[in-house]
Amino acid sequence: VPAKPTIPMPKGLMLLMVEWFLQENDLEMATIVSLSFELMLRTQSELLGLRMNDIRLPGTAQGWTGSKFGSMHLRDTKTRDYDSVTLRPGLSTSLLKRWIKLQRQQGVQGKLFTFGATTYRRRFRRCLADLGLPEDHPYTPYSLRHGGATHLHMSGTPIAEIASRGRWRRHNTCERYVSSGRAMLASANLPECLKGLEIGRAHV
């Protein structure tokens, strides 16, 4: 459970952020934002510590696993050392494929992402400011993880599955987490500046 209430990010706002970063030719941040939401990755301990060889894209291991899904190896999580995330078809996996292809073309073999938490937070704030959110908006990078879990909950995904995909040890902890998120999301009002913006299709 978060130490203080975190406002979950609505999926629509996450998609606007991804589009903004793609328009800025910042595929790296678009990938990070989508992974944070769809895979509910923690920024410091999970996301920014990833390395190129931690990723198995869908199809690359099909011959010996028989699975159409990919996987992401997590070296250090809040709940345990060494965990994994399933890569399912979707926005984040498509963006991740593009980012890995670009990195391989440039000969990168080490860390998957090129910057740390400070730069991530700065780019995150700049995006929301450019989208027109006021300085006192409630969203932080952690809002993406919270928003992803809440979105699954509101879409009817069972708590057990959310807990497994989000790497919560206890189902009751996850249930409190997403239930509080659902209540906060329902009571939150998007700024007027966002209501007229259209969410197009990210070119992935």
C-alpha positions in Angstrom: 0.0 0.0 0.0 1.5 3.4 -0.9 2.7 5.5 2.0 0.4 8.3 0.9 -2.6 8.4 -1.5 -1.6 8.3 -5.1 -4.0 9.5 -7.7 -4.2 6.8 -10.4 -3.7 8.0 -13.9 -6.6 7.5 -16.3 -5.8 5.4 -19.4 -6.8 8.3 -21.7 -4.2 10.6 -20.1 -1.5 7.9 -20.4 -2.3 7.6 -24.1 -2.1 11.3 -24.5 1.4 11.2 -22.9 2.5 8.4 -25.2 1.3 10.4 -28.2 3.0 13.6 -27.0 6.4 11.8 -26.6 6.1 10.1 -30.0 5.4 13.5 -31.6 8.5 14.8 -29.8 10.5 11.9 -31.3 11.1 10.5 -27.8 10.4 6.8 -28.3 12.2 6.0 -25.1 9.8 7.9 -22.9 6.8 6.7 -24.8 7.9 3.2 -24.1 8.6 3.8 -20.5 5.2 5.5 -19.9 3.3 2.6 -21.6 5.3 -0.1 -19.7 4.7 1.7 -16.4 0.9 1.6 -17.0 0.3 -1.7 -18.8 2.8 -3.8 -16.9 2.5 -1.8 -13.6 6.3 -1.5 -13.3 7.8 0.3 -10.4 10.1 3.0 -11.7 13.3 2.7 -9.7 13.5 -1.0 -8.7 12.1 -2.5 -11.8 11.8 -0.4 -14.9 15.0 1.7 -15.0 17.2 -1.2 -14.0 16.3 -3.3 -17.1 19.0 -4.5 -19.4 18.7 -5.6 -23.0 19.2 -9.2 -22.3 16.4 -9.2 -19.7 13.8 -9.0 -22.6 12.5 -12.0 -24.6 10.2 -10.5 -27.2 7.1 -12.4 -28.3 8.0 -15.1 -30.8 11.7 -15.2 -30.1 11.4 -18.2 -27.7 8.4 -19.9 -29.2 10.4 -22.9 -30.4 11.2 -24.2 -27.0 8.5 -22.7 -24.8 5.5 -23.1 -27.1 4.3 -19.7 -26.0 3.2 -16.8 -28.2 4.0 -14.4 -25.3 7.3 -12.8 -24.4 8.9 -12.1 -21.0 10.7 -9.5 -19.1 13.2 -10.5 -16.4 13.2 -8.3 -13.3 16.4 -8.5 -11.3 15.2 -6.5 -8.2 11.6 -5.9 -7.2 10.1 -4.6 -4.0 8.7 -8.0 -3.1 11.5 -10.3 -4.1 14.7 -10.8 -6.0 14.3 -12.1 -9.5 10.8 -12.0 -10.9 9.3 -11.9 -14.4 6.5 -10.2 -16.4 4.7 -11.6 -19.3 4.8 -9.5 -22.5 1.4 -9.6 -24.1 0.3 -8.1 -27.4 -0.5 -4.4 -27.0 0.8 -0.9 -27.0 3.7 -1.3 -24.6 5.0 -4.4 -26.3 4.8 -2.8 -29.7 6.8 0.3 -28.5 9.3 -1.9 -26.7 10.0 -3.8 -29.9 10.6 -0.6 -31.7 12.9 0.7 -28.9 14.9 -2.5 -28.8 15.3 -2.6 -32.5 16.7 1.0 -32.5 19.1 0.2 -29.6 20.4 -2.9 -31.4 21.0 -0.9 -34.6 23.1 1.4 -32.5 25.0 -1.5 -31.0 23.7 -1.1 -27.4 24.1 -4.2 -25.3 23.8 -3.0 -21.7 21.0 -1.0 -20.0 17.7 -0.9 -21.9 17.0 2.7 -21.0 19.6 5.5 -21.1 18.7 7.7 -18.1 17.8 7.6 -14.4 14.9 8.5 -12.2 15.7 12.3 -12.1 15.6 12.7 -15.9 12.5 10.5 -16.1 10.6 12.7 -13.6 11.7 15.9 -15.4 10.5 14.6 -18.8 7.3 13.4 -17.2 6.5 16.8 -15.7 7.4 18.6 -18.9 5.0 16.4 -20.9 2.0 17.1 -18.5 2.8 20.8 -18.4 2.8 20.9 -22.2 -0.5 19.1 -22.3 -1.9 22.0 -20.2 -2.1 20.5 -16.7 -1.6 23.0 -13.9 1.5 22.9 -11.7 -0.4 21.4 -8.8 -1.7 18.4 -10.7 -1.6 15.2 -8.7 0.1 12.9 -11.1 3.5 11.3 -10.5 5.3 8.5 -12.3 3.8 6.1 -9.7 0.4 7.2 -10.9 1.0 5.1 -13.9 1.4 1.8 -11.9 -1.6 2.8 -9.8 -3.6 3.7 -12.9 -2.8 0.4 -14.7 -4.0 -1.7 -11.7 -7.1 0.4 -11.3 -7.9 0.2 -15.0 -7.7 -3.6 -14.9 -9.9 -3.7 -11.8 -12.5 -1.5 -13.4 -12.4 -3.7 -16.6 -13.4 -6.7 -14.6 -10.0 -8.4 -14.2 -10.0 -10.7 -11.1 -8.0 -9.4 -8.1 -5.8 -12.6 -8.2 -4.7 -11.9 -11.7 -4.0 -8.2 -11.0 -2.0 -9.2 -7.9 0.0 -11.7 -10.0 0.7 -9.3 -12.9 1.5 -6.4 -10.5 3.7 -8.6 -8.3 1.8 -8.0 -5.0 2.4 -10.7 -2.5 -1.0 -10.6 -0.9 -4.3 -10.4 -2.7 -5.9 -8.3 0.1 -3.2 -5.7 -0.2 -3.8 -5.5 -3.9 -7.6 -5.3 -3.4 -7.2 -2.3 -1.0 -4.8 -0.7 -3.5 -7.1 -0.9 -6.5 -10.3 -0.2 -4.5 -8.9 3.0 -3.2 -7.7 3.8 -6.7 -11.1 3.3 -8.1 -12.7 5.6 -5.6 -10.1 8.3 -6.2 -10.4 8.0 -10.0 -14.2 8.3 -9.8 -13.9 11.5 -7.7 -11.2 13.1 -9.8 -12.0 15.7 -12.4 -9.7 16.0 -15.4 -8.6 19.6 -16.1 -10.8 21.4 -18.7 -7.8 21.7 -21.0 -7.8 18.0 -21.6 -11.4 17.4 -22.2 -11.2 18.8 -25.8 -8.2 16.8 -26.8 -8.6 13.7 -29.0 -6.7 10.5 -28.4 -5.6 9.2 -31.8 -3.9 6.0 -32.5 -0.3 5.8 -31.5 1.8 4.8 -34.6 3.3 1.6 -33.4 
